[in-house]
Amino acid sequence: MEIPEKKSTRVGMTLVGVVVAVSAFVLPAGAQVRGVYPLGMSATNSGVTPESGFTYSNMFLFYARDQLKGPNGEILATGQNSVMMDMNSFVWVSKRQIAILGGPKFSASATLPIANNSLSSDTEGAISGGGGFADSYYQPFILGWQKRHADIRAIYGFLAPTGKFDSTGSNNVGSGYWTHVVGAGETFYLTSNKATALSAFQMYEFHGTQQDTQIHPGQTLNLDYSLTQRFPLQRDLQLQLGLVGYEQWQTSDKSGPGITPVQAGAHYRVNSLGFTSYVILPARKVSLGAKYFKEFSNKSTFQGYSLQIAAAITF
Protein backbone atom coordinates (compact mmCIF):
# COMPACT_ATOMS: atom_id res chain seq x y z
CA MET A 1 0.00 0.00 0.00
CA GLU A 2 1.45 3.32 -1.04
CA ILE A 3 1.57 5.69 1.94
CA PRO A 4 2.96 9.24 1.77
CA GLU A 5 4.72 9.03 5.13
CA LYS A 6 7.18 6.64 6.81
CA LYS A 7 5.70 3.39 8.09
CA SER A 8 5.51 1.35 11.28
CA THR A 9 2.86 -0.92 12.76
CA ARG A 10 1.32 -1.95 16.00
CA VAL A 11 -1.29 -4.50 16.90
CA GLY A 12 -3.82 -5.47 19.57
CA MET A 13 -5.95 -7.92 21.60
CA THR A 14 -8.80 -8.61 24.09
CA LEU A 15 -10.80 -11.37 25.85
CA VAL A 16 -14.12 -12.83 24.67
CA GLY A 17 -16.91 -11.25 26.71
CA VAL A 18 -14.46 -9.10 28.65
CA VAL A 19 -12.19 -6.29 27.51
CA VAL A 20 -8.82 -7.58 28.48
CA ALA A 21 -6.35 -6.13 26.05
CA VAL A 22 -5.71 -3.19 23.91
CA SER A 23 -3.21 -2.35 21.21
CA ALA A 24 -3.90 -2.01 17.51
CA PHE A 25 -2.57 -1.39 14.11
CA VAL A 26 -1.43 2.14 13.24
CA LEU A 27 1.28 3.87 11.30
CA PRO A 28 3.70 6.11 13.18
CA ALA A 29 1.89 8.94 14.94
CA GLY A 30 2.76 11.29 12.09
CA ALA A 31 0.59 9.12 9.86
CA GLN A 32 -1.82 7.93 12.55
CA VAL A 33 -4.75 6.00 11.11
CA ARG A 34 -6.13 3.99 14.07
CA GLY A 35 -6.55 4.08 17.83
CA VAL A 36 -5.13 1.37 20.07
CA TYR A 37 -8.32 -0.59 20.80
CA PRO A 38 -8.82 -3.70 18.60
CA LEU A 39 -12.27 -2.84 17.32
CA GLY A 40 -15.10 -5.32 17.78
CA MET A 41 -13.47 -7.37 20.51
CA SER A 42 -16.10 -6.48 23.10
CA ALA A 43 -19.11 -6.29 20.80
CA THR A 44 -20.90 -9.25 22.47
CA ASN A 45 -21.65 -9.75 26.17
CA SER A 46 -20.07 -6.33 26.75
CA GLY A 47 -21.23 -5.92 30.33
CA VAL A 48 -20.73 -9.51 31.50
CA THR A 49 -18.18 -10.26 34.22
CA PRO A 50 -16.80 -13.86 34.25
CA GLU A 51 -17.59 -16.10 37.19
CA SER A 52 -15.46 -15.79 40.32
CA GLY A 53 -11.99 -17.29 40.03
CA PHE A 54 -9.50 -17.33 37.17
CA THR A 55 -10.41 -17.18 33.48
CA TYR A 56 -7.97 -17.89 30.65
CA SER A 57 -8.65 -16.83 27.09
CA ASN A 58 -6.77 -17.49 23.87
CA MET A 59 -7.76 -15.32 20.95
CA PHE A 60 -6.61 -15.25 17.34
CA LEU A 61 -7.14 -12.00 15.47
CA PHE A 62 -6.73 -11.41 11.75
CA TYR A 63 -7.09 -7.95 10.23
CA ALA A 64 -6.88 -7.48 6.44
CA ARG A 65 -7.08 -4.09 4.73
CA ASP A 66 -6.63 -3.26 1.05
CA GLN A 67 -7.53 0.43 0.77
CA LEU A 68 -6.29 3.66 2.33
CA LYS A 69 -9.13 6.18 2.56
CA GLY A 70 -8.75 9.96 2.57
CA PRO A 71 -10.56 12.55 4.76
CA ASN A 72 -13.58 12.53 2.42
CA GLY A 73 -13.67 8.74 2.02
CA GLU A 74 -11.78 8.78 -1.28
CA ILE A 75 -9.30 5.98 -2.08
CA LEU A 76 -5.73 7.27 -1.75
CA ALA A 77 -3.86 3.98 -2.25
CA THR A 78 -4.36 0.24 -2.62
CA GLY A 79 -2.28 -2.70 -1.47
CA GLN A 80 -2.29 -5.18 1.40
CA ASN A 81 -2.03 -4.68 5.15
CA SER A 82 -2.42 -7.68 7.44
CA VAL A 83 -2.12 -8.11 11.20
CA MET A 84 -2.22 -11.49 12.95
CA MET A 85 -2.21 -11.85 16.71
CA ASP A 86 -2.26 -14.63 19.26
CA MET A 87 -3.26 -13.31 22.67
CA ASN A 88 -3.05 -14.94 26.08
CA SER A 89 -5.36 -13.23 28.57
CA PHE A 90 -5.64 -13.87 32.30
CA VAL A 91 -8.56 -12.56 34.38
CA TRP A 92 -9.18 -12.78 38.12
CA VAL A 93 -12.64 -12.11 39.59
CA SER A 94 -13.28 -11.80 43.33
CA LYS A 95 -15.78 -14.06 45.07
CA ARG A 96 -17.35 -11.36 47.23
CA GLN A 97 -19.24 -8.26 46.27
CA ILE A 98 -18.08 -4.84 47.42
CA ALA A 99 -20.35 -3.54 50.19
CA ILE A 100 -20.70 -0.07 48.61
CA LEU A 101 -21.50 1.35 45.15
CA GLY A 102 -24.36 -1.07 44.61
CA GLY A 103 -22.44 -4.25 45.35
CA PRO A 104 -20.14 -4.76 42.32
CA LYS A 105 -17.53 -7.49 42.02
CA PHE A 106 -13.88 -6.48 41.65
CA SER A 107 -11.69 -8.02 38.95
CA ALA A 108 -8.34 -7.46 37.23
CA SER A 109 -6.69 -8.75 34.07
CA ALA A 110 -3.54 -8.89 31.95
CA THR A 111 -3.04 -9.74 28.27
CA LEU A 112 0.26 -10.81 26.71
CA PRO A 113 0.24 -10.83 22.87
CA ILE A 114 2.36 -12.30 20.10
CA ALA A 115 1.92 -10.45 16.80
CA ASN A 116 2.92 -10.52 13.16
CA ASN A 117 2.18 -7.78 10.65
CA SER A 118 2.97 -6.77 7.07
CA LEU A 119 2.34 -3.82 4.75
CA SER A 120 2.73 -3.84 0.97
CA SER A 121 1.86 -1.55 -1.93
CA ASP A 122 0.49 -2.39 -5.35
CA THR A 123 3.13 -0.09 -6.82
CA GLU A 124 6.08 -0.48 -4.39
CA GLY A 125 5.77 -4.08 -3.22
CA ALA A 126 6.71 -4.99 0.36
CA ILE A 127 7.09 -1.93 2.62
CA SER A 128 7.26 -3.16 6.22
CA GLY A 129 6.68 -6.14 8.48
CA GLY A 130 7.55 -7.49 11.88
CA GLY A 131 6.78 -10.12 14.48
CA GLY A 132 7.27 -10.92 18.16
CA PHE A 133 6.02 -9.86 21.57
CA ALA A 134 3.75 -6.82 21.16
CA ASP A 135 2.44 -4.13 23.51
CA SER A 136 0.87 -5.66 26.63
CA TYR A 137 -2.35 -4.52 28.27
CA TYR A 138 -3.28 -4.41 31.95
CA GLN A 139 -6.57 -3.69 33.68
CA PRO A 140 -5.91 -3.35 37.43
CA PHE A 141 -9.38 -2.00 38.16
CA ILE A 142 -12.66 -3.48 36.88
CA LEU A 143 -16.00 -3.23 38.65
CA GLY A 144 -18.89 -5.46 37.53
CA TRP A 145 -22.56 -5.20 38.46
CA GLN A 146 -24.99 -8.06 37.89
CA LYS A 147 -28.61 -6.92 37.88
CA ARG A 148 -31.86 -8.63 36.99
CA HIS A 149 -32.15 -7.13 33.52
CA ALA A 150 -28.61 -5.94 32.85
CA ASP A 151 -24.90 -6.58 33.46
CA ILE A 152 -22.58 -3.56 33.63
CA ARG A 153 -18.80 -3.09 33.87
CA ALA A 154 -16.59 -0.04 34.52
CA ILE A 155 -12.91 -0.28 33.54
CA TYR A 156 -9.56 1.44 33.91
CA GLY A 157 -6.57 0.06 32.04
CA PHE A 158 -3.28 0.96 30.43
CA LEU A 159 -1.26 -0.16 27.44
CA ALA A 160 2.47 -0.63 28.12
CA PRO A 161 4.87 -0.16 25.16
CA THR A 162 6.55 -3.55 25.60
CA GLY A 163 6.69 -4.35 21.87
CA LYS A 164 9.69 -3.55 19.69
CA PHE A 165 9.65 0.06 18.47
CA ASP A 166 12.27 2.02 16.52
CA SER A 167 11.19 5.29 14.92
CA THR A 168 13.46 4.55 11.95
CA GLY A 169 12.64 0.83 11.71
CA SER A 170 10.29 -1.06 9.40
CA ASN A 171 9.78 -4.17 11.58
CA ASN A 172 8.01 -2.71 14.62
CA VAL A 173 5.36 -4.55 16.63
CA GLY A 174 4.97 -1.88 19.33
CA SER A 175 3.50 1.62 19.48
CA GLY A 176 6.33 3.41 21.29
CA TYR A 177 4.01 5.18 23.73
CA TRP A 178 1.82 4.58 26.79
CA THR A 179 -1.96 4.73 26.58
CA HIS A 180 -4.42 5.03 29.47
CA VAL A 181 -8.05 4.04 28.91
CA VAL A 182 -11.41 4.26 30.65
CA GLY A 183 -14.28 2.12 29.47
CA ALA A 184 -17.74 0.79 30.21
CA GLY A 185 -19.73 -2.19 28.97
CA GLU A 186 -23.45 -2.85 29.18
CA THR A 187 -25.54 -5.91 28.33
CA PHE A 188 -29.31 -5.43 28.49
CA TYR A 189 -31.52 -8.53 28.51
CA LEU A 190 -34.66 -8.07 26.44
CA THR A 191 -36.36 -11.28 27.59
CA SER A 192 -36.93 -12.81 31.03
CA ASN A 193 -34.71 -15.82 30.28
CA LYS A 194 -31.85 -13.50 29.13
CA ALA A 195 -31.69 -15.24 25.75
CA THR A 196 -32.03 -12.01 23.77
CA ALA A 197 -29.39 -9.40 24.57
CA LEU A 198 -28.44 -5.91 23.41
CA SER A 199 -24.81 -5.05 24.23
CA ALA A 200 -22.67 -1.92 23.92
CA PHE A 201 -19.08 -1.14 24.87
CA GLN A 202 -17.45 2.30 25.03
CA MET A 203 -13.74 3.07 25.51
CA TYR A 204 -11.82 6.35 25.48
CA GLU A 205 -8.06 6.33 24.83
CA PHE A 206 -5.66 8.90 26.32
CA HIS A 207 -2.44 8.51 24.30
CA GLY A 208 0.99 9.47 25.56
CA THR A 209 3.92 10.89 23.61
CA GLN A 210 5.78 8.54 21.27
CA GLN A 211 9.38 7.90 22.22
CA ASP A 212 12.07 9.36 19.93
CA THR A 213 9.58 11.18 17.68
CA GLN A 214 7.98 13.26 20.49
CA ILE A 215 4.70 13.08 18.56
CA HIS A 216 1.44 12.97 20.51
CA PRO A 217 -1.33 10.98 18.73
CA GLY A 218 -4.90 12.23 18.77
CA GLN A 219 -7.25 10.76 21.38
CA THR A 220 -9.78 8.11 20.37
CA LEU A 221 -13.38 7.13 21.16
CA ASN A 222 -14.51 3.53 20.45
CA LEU A 223 -17.95 1.94 20.32
CA ASP A 224 -18.78 -1.77 19.90
CA TYR A 225 -22.34 -3.12 19.81
CA SER A 226 -24.40 -6.24 19.13
CA LEU A 227 -27.85 -7.81 19.16
CA THR A 228 -27.68 -11.53 19.95
CA GLN A 229 -29.95 -14.51 20.56
CA ARG A 230 -29.10 -17.69 22.47
CA PHE A 231 -30.60 -21.03 21.45
CA PRO A 232 -30.51 -24.11 23.72
CA LEU A 233 -29.21 -27.11 21.76
CA GLN A 234 -28.74 -29.59 24.61
CA ARG A 235 -28.80 -29.52 28.40
CA ASP A 236 -25.26 -28.06 28.62
CA LEU A 237 -24.89 -26.63 25.13
CA GLN A 238 -26.03 -23.25 23.83
CA LEU A 239 -25.60 -21.45 20.52
CA GLN A 240 -25.37 -17.66 20.41
CA LEU A 241 -25.96 -15.91 17.06
CA GLY A 242 -26.23 -12.24 16.28
CA LEU A 243 -25.38 -9.04 14.46
CA VAL A 244 -22.31 -7.02 15.51
CA GLY A 245 -20.71 -3.71 14.65
CA TYR A 246 -18.12 -1.16 15.68
CA GLU A 247 -17.29 2.54 15.31
CA GLN A 248 -14.14 4.55 16.04
CA TRP A 249 -13.54 8.29 16.03
CA GLN A 250 -10.39 10.35 16.47
CA THR A 251 -11.49 13.16 18.80
CA SER A 252 -8.44 15.46 18.93
CA ASP A 253 -5.60 16.58 16.67
CA LYS A 254 -2.24 14.81 16.64
CA SER A 255 0.64 17.14 17.46
CA GLY A 256 4.43 17.25 17.61
CA PRO A 257 7.53 17.93 15.50
CA GLY A 258 6.93 17.78 11.76
CA ILE A 259 3.13 17.42 12.00
CA THR A 260 1.53 19.60 9.32
CA PRO A 261 -1.88 21.28 9.78
CA VAL A 262 -3.32 18.83 7.25
CA GLN A 263 -2.00 15.80 9.19
CA ALA A 264 -3.15 17.26 12.50
CA GLY A 265 -6.71 17.77 11.29
CA ALA A 266 -7.10 14.48 9.40
CA HIS A 267 -9.21 12.69 12.03
CA TYR A 268 -9.87 9.02 11.25
CA ARG A 269 -13.34 7.45 11.31
CA VAL A 270 -14.04 3.68 11.18
CA ASN A 271 -17.39 1.91 10.58
CA SER A 272 -18.20 -1.79 10.42
CA LEU A 273 -21.01 -4.34 10.51
CA GLY A 274 -20.87 -8.13 10.72
CA PHE A 275 -22.09 -11.27 12.44
CA THR A 276 -21.10 -13.56 15.30
CA SER A 277 -21.53 -17.18 16.32
CA TYR A 278 -20.57 -18.71 19.69
CA VAL A 279 -20.93 -22.13 21.27
CA ILE A 280 -21.31 -21.97 25.05
CA LEU A 281 -21.11 -24.77 27.63
CA PRO A 282 -22.33 -23.11 30.86
CA ALA A 283 -21.71 -26.04 33.23
CA ARG A 284 -18.14 -26.46 31.99
CA LYS A 285 -17.56 -22.68 31.92
CA VAL A 286 -16.26 -22.87 28.36
CA SER A 287 -17.02 -20.79 25.26
CA LEU A 288 -15.77 -20.94 21.67
CA GLY A 289 -16.75 -18.64 18.85
CA ALA A 290 -16.00 -16.21 16.07
CA LYS A 291 -16.85 -12.74 14.78
CA TYR A 292 -16.58 -11.31 11.28
CA PHE A 293 -16.66 -7.58 10.50
CA LYS A 294 -16.73 -5.77 7.14
CA GLU A 295 -15.69 -2.11 7.21
CA PHE A 296 -17.31 0.61 5.10
CA SER A 297 -17.27 4.41 4.59
CA ASN A 298 -14.02 4.85 6.53
CA LYS A 299 -12.17 8.18 6.52
CA SER A 300 -8.44 8.95 6.93
CA THR A 301 -7.64 5.31 7.64
CA PHE A 302 -7.34 1.84 6.12
CA GLN A 303 -10.45 -0.14 5.20
CA GLY A 304 -10.94 -3.92 5.07
CA TYR A 305 -12.30 -6.72 7.23
CA SER A 306 -11.59 -8.55 10.50
CA LEU A 307 -11.90 -12.19 11.58
CA GLN A 308 -11.72 -12.95 15.30
CA ILE A 309 -11.68 -16.44 16.86
CA ALA A 310 -11.67 -16.97 20.62
CA ALA A 311 -11.92 -19.63 23.30
CA ALA A 312 -12.23 -19.06 27.04
CA ILE A 313 -12.43 -21.22 30.16
CA THR A 314 -13.04 -20.30 33.83
CA PHE A 315 -11.41 -22.38 36.59
N, C-alpha and C positions, 0 to 999 in steps of 0.2 A: 504494500500500500504506500503510495507516494505521499509523504507528509512534509510540509514546508519547514519543520523545525527538527532539531535533534531528537533522537528516540531513546526511550527506556520503558520498562514495563513493571507492573506490580499486580499482584493477584490476591484472591480472597476466599473466605470460608465461613460456615455456620453450622448449627445443629438442627436436625429435623424437629420441628415443633418448638424449638427454643433458639433464640439468637445466641450464638455462642462464639462467633468469630467474625471478624471484619478485616478486610483488606480487599483490594480489587485491582482491576487493570486500568492503568492510566499511562499517558506519556509523561515526560518530565513536567514539572509544574508550569514551565513556560508554554507548554502545549497541552495543558490539562484538559482531558476529555471525559473523565469519570470521577465520582467520589470513591470512597474506600469501602463502602458497604457492597457486598455481592448481592445484587438485586434479585429479589424473588425468594430468597432463602427462608424467609419467615412468613411467606404468603398464607400458609395453612396453619391452623391451630396456634395462631399468633399469641394468644393470651394464656396458653396452657403451660403450667409448671409441671415437670415430671414428678413422679412419685418420690417420696422421701428415700434417701440413700444416694448411691452413685449411679450415674447414667453414662454410658460410653456410646459415642456415635462415630461412625466412619462415613464420610461423604465424598463422592466423586463429582467434581464440577467440570463441565466442558462449555467454554464460551467460544463461539465462532462468529466473526464479523467480516464482512466483505465490502463495506462502503464507509467512507468518511463523509459525514454530512456537515454542511456549512451552517451559519447562523439563521438562514432562512429555509433550511431543510434541503438545500441543493446538494448534489453529489460533487464533492471536491476531488475525490480519488477513489480508486478501486484496488483491491488486492486481497490479502488474506491475513487476518489476525486470529490467533487461537491461544487460549489459555486452558490448561488442564491442571487440576488440583486434587490432591488426596489429603483430606483433613482428618485429624484425630482430635476429638473433642471430649472433654471430661467435665461432668457437671455434678455438683454436690447439692442436695436439697435437705434442709433440716427437717427433723421429725415433728417439732413443736411449732405452733403458731406464735407469733409475737403478740404480746398482750395489748398493745396499743395499735393505732392506725387501722383499726378494723380487722385485726387478726391475720395479717399476711404471713406466709412462710418465707424464710430467708434462704437464698441459694447463691452459689458462686460457680464460675466456670473458667476454663482455659482451653484454647484451641491451638494446636501445633500443626502447621501445614507444610506439605511438600508440593512444589509447584514446577510447572514447565510451561514456557510461553514462546511464541514466535511471531514475527511480523514480516510480511513480504509485500512487495509492490508488483503490480502488473507490468510496470515499465522498468523497475530497478532490480527486481528479483529479491533475494533475501536481504533484509535490513538489520534485524536484531533477533536475539533469542537467548534464553537462559533457563537454568533449572537448579533446584536445590531447596534448602530450607527457606521459607518465605517469612514475611512479617507475621508475628504471633499476636493473638488477641486474648485479652483477659477481662473478665467481668467480675470484679470483687464484690459487687453490690447488686443483687436482684431481689425484688419483693414481688410475691405472687399472691393474689387473692382468688379464692375459689368461692363463687356465689352460685345461687340456684340457677340463674339464667345467663351467667356470664363468668368467664375467667379473664383476669387482668394481670399484667405484669408491668413493673417499672424497673428501668435498667440504667446503670452507669457502667461504662467500660472504657478501655483504652487500647489502642493499637501500638505495639512496640516495634520499632524499625529493626527487627532482628534479621531480615533478609539482606542479601548482598546488594549494595548500592554504591555505584561510582558514577559521578555526574558526567564523566567522559566515556563511560563504558557502554557496551551494547548487549551485555548479557546479564542485566540486573533482574532480580526477583524480589527486591524490596523497594519501598517508597522513599526512604531517606528522611522521613520525618514522623514525629509522633502525632497521633490523632486521639482526641477525647470525644466520647459520644454519650448522648442521653437518648433513651428510647422508651417506647411503651407499646405493648401489644394487647389487643382485645379480641376475644372470641365470644360472640353472642349466639346463644342457642335459640333457634326459632321454633323448636318443637319441645314438648315435655320430656321426650326420651333423649334429647340432645343429639339426635341423628342429623339434623339439618343445622348447619353453622355458618355464620357470617363472620369473617375474621379480617382484622386490619392491623398493620404494624407500621409505626412511625419511628424514624431515627434521624437525629440531627448530628452532623459531624463538625467538630471544631478542629481544623487542621493546624499543625504547627509549621515551623519554618524548615524548609528542606536544607539538609546539611550541604556544605560546599557552595550551592547555588544561592543561598539566602533568599530564595523565592518562597512566598507564602501563598499556597493554593486557596482558591475561593471556598467558602463553606458550602455544605451540601445538606439538602433535605430529601429523605427517602420515604416512599410509601409502598408497602406491599398489601395485597388484599386477595380475598378468595370467597367463594360460595361453594360449600361442599355438602355432600350427602353420604351418610354411612349406611351400608346394607349388611345385615347379618347373613353370613353364608353357612356357618356352623356354630356350635356352642361357643367355641373359643376362636372364631375366625370372622373378621369383619373386613369389608372392602369400602374404602373411602374414595369417591370420585368427585370431581368438581372443576370449576373454572377458576383461573388464577390470573393475576396481573401485577405489574409494578410500574412505578413512576419515580423519576429522580430529577431534582432541580438544583442547579448551582445558584446560591442565593446572594453571593457577594463576589466582588472582583478579585482576581488574583493580583498579586503585587510583588515587587522586588526588582532587582537589577535586570535591565534588558527587556522588561515587560512593556510592550507598546500599548497605547490606548485601545487599539483594536483587539489585542490578545486579552487585555484586562476585562473588556466588556463582552467578550464572546462567552456568555453563560451557556453551559450545556443543558439539554433537556432530553430525557429518555422516557419512552413509552413502550409498553408491552402487554400482550394478552396471551393466554395459553391454557393448558389443562394439566390436571394432576390425577394420579392414581396411587393409592397406598393400600397395602395389606397390613392389618393390625391383629395381633394376638394378645388381647388384654391380660389373660391369666399368666402368660409367659413374659409379659412386659416387653414385647418385641414389636418393632414396626419395620417395614421395608417398602420403599416406594420411589416414585420418580415424578419430576415436573418438567414440562417443556414450555418455553416462552418464545414468542416471535415478536421482535421489536418492529416499530413503525413510527413514522413522522418524527424521528429524532432530529435534534439540532445541535450543532457544534460538538459532535461526538461520533464515534463509530456506531454502526447499525448492523444487527445480525440476529442470532438466536442463541438460546442457552438450554442445555440439557443437564439436569441435576438428579443424581441417584444417591439415596441415603438409606442407611440401616442404623437402628438404635436399639439398645437393650439397657434396662434398669436392673441393678442388682439389689 
